Amino acid sequence: MTIVLNQALQKPLFSRRLVKSTSYGIGSLNPAIEYAKLCAEQLQDLKIEKDIVRVKILYTGGTFGMANSSDGYQPKKNWLLKRIHGNVNLFDKKYTKQNYEEGTSVTPVTFLKHRIRYNFEEYSNLIDSSELNREVSNQIAESIEKHYSDYDSFIIIFGTDTMAYCASYLSFVLENLNKTVVITGSQIPIIEWRNDAEANLIGAMTA
């Protein structure tokens, strides 16, 4: 199950805010050349490529990342990202290691002809969606607000039981939203050989 709060249009890289300052030195003979050099330097420093889309993944809990226990399926901490990295469609290990520092993950080139650079944040208190409350919803909204300028889209991994309620709440809280926010989950945990989690995550990443 997946809910898209806002389907923002994908914009080319150079429409994003890359330049910290557009001021030129007094007496500059060719401001355009200085501007081009500044852009090139910042692109090199940030290791940004024109075929990269930046995504923030917020893992809040739900069936998606659960594992079997004596009490049935329970959210499993500090594990889901490793499982995602085990899927060759979701993680290009060699490319990521060559181009990015630890903490960043990059997919292979997708059918949309670009890679997806994603950063994964796992909440300290993973919940079953039946435990949804306003505090959790506010935490999600605050995370998006905090990182809004750093990413092109956001994915919230959530439980399916109350996903619609959370999406409804966020649609009112996230005012003037101009980026894609996708809430996704699964009926079967990603740990199972047959699951809907991996396909839902790929769909969310390419929404």
N, C-alpha and C positions, 0 to 999 in steps of 0.2 A: 504494500500500500504506500502510495506517495501523493503528497499534496504540494502543489506549487503555489506560493503566495503571490509571486509577481514574476512574470516572464519578461525580463529586461532584454533588450536587444543587445547582441554581442557587438562590441565596438572594437575597432582596430587598436593595436597597441598605442599608436601615437596620439590617440585621442585621450589617453589617460594622463594623469598628472605626473610627469617624470622630472620636470625641471624645478629645482628649489627656488631659483631666482632668475628673472629674465632681465635683470639690469646689466648694463654694459659699462665698461670703463669710459670715463670722459675722454673725448678725443679719439675714440675708436674709429679706425678707418673702414672697417667692414664688420658691422654688428652681426650680420647674417652668418658669417664664418665663425665668429666667436660663439654664437648661439648653437650652431651645429656641433662645434667642438664640445661644448658643455653637455649637450644631449648625448653625444657619443661616450664621453667620460662617465656619465651617470649610468648609462646602459651597461657599460662594462663593469662598473662597480656593483651594480645590482644583479648582474648576470641575467638580465631579462631578455627574452627573445620575442620576436613578433608572433610566434606560434604558441605562446604560453597563455593559458587562462588560469587565474589564481582563485583557488577555492579554499574556504575555511570549513572544516568538518567539526561539528559539535556533537560529541557522543554523550547522550544523557541517560541511556539505559534501554530497556525494552527487550523484547525477544531476540532482536537482531544479534546481539552479542552475548547471549546467554550460553551457559554450559550446564550439562546435567550434574545433579548433585543428589545427596540423600533426601533432600526436600524437593526434588524435581528441578526444573530449569530455574537457574538463578543468574543474575548478571555477574559476569566474571571480569575482574579488574585487571588492568595492565596487560591485556592480552589481544584485544581486537585488532589493533594496528598491525601486530605481527601476523595475524591471520590474513588481513587485507594484503599485506606485502607478499603473501604466499600465492596470490593470484597474479599471473603474468599479465592479465588484462588491466590490472589496477596499479601495478608497480613495475617500473623499469629500473631495476637495481643498478645496472652498470651506468646508465645515463645519469641517474640521480647522484651516484657517488662521484662521478667525474665533474659534475657541474654545481653541486649544492652542498651546503654544510649539513651536519646531522640535525634532524628535526624537520626536514623538508622531504616530501615524497613527490615523485613525478610519474605519471602514467606513460605508456607508449603513445605514439601518435594515434589519435582516435579517428573514427570515420568522418569526423568533422574537420580533419586535416590539421589538428593542433594537439599539443600535449596539455595535460592538466597538472598544474603544480598545486599540491594540497598540503595544508598543515592540519594536523589532527589534535584536537583537544578533548580529553576525557574528563568529565566531571568527577569530582571526588566522591560524590554520593550518587551512585548509579541506582536508578529507580525502575520499578515496574510501572507501566503507565497508569495502572490503577491507583498509584500513589501520587498522581499529579495534583499539584496545588499552585497557588498564585506565586509562591516563592520560586518554584522551579521555572514557571513561565517568565517571570521577571528576570531571572538569571539568564535565560536564553536571550531575551531582548537586550539585556545589558551587554552580553557578549558580542552580539551583532553590532550594537552601537559602538563599542570599544574598537572593533576591528573593521568598521565599515569602509574606511578609506583604503584599507590594505588589500582588499580582496574584491574580485568581480562578482562572486556569488557565495552563498552559504548553504551548507547542508546540515540539517539537524537529524540525527539518528534517534528515533523516538519509538515508544511503544504504540501499537496499533489501536489499543482499546480506547484511548482518550486522545488520539492524534487529531481528530477533527476539532475537539474542544480547544486544544492548544493552538491549532492553526487559526481558529476563530479569534481567540484572545490576541494572538500576535498581529493579526490583520488590523486590529484597532490600535495596538500599542506602537507598531512600527509605522509612524506617519511619514509621508513623503518618500516612501520606499522606491528607489530607482534601480535596485539590483535584485537578481533572482534569489529567492529564499525557498529552499525545498525541504520539506519534512518527509522523511522516509523511514520505513521500518520493514518488518517481515513477519510472516506467519510461522516460519521455520528458522531456527538459529543458523547462523553462518557456519557453525561448527559441524553441522550435519552434512553428509555427502550430498544429499538432495535437499536443496534449499532455494528460497526465493530472495535471500538477502543480497547475494552478489549481483544478481541481475538488477535488483532495485537500486543498489548503490551506483552501478554503472549508468543506469538510466538517470539518476539524480545528478551525477557528474556532468552529463551531456545534455541536461535539460535546457 
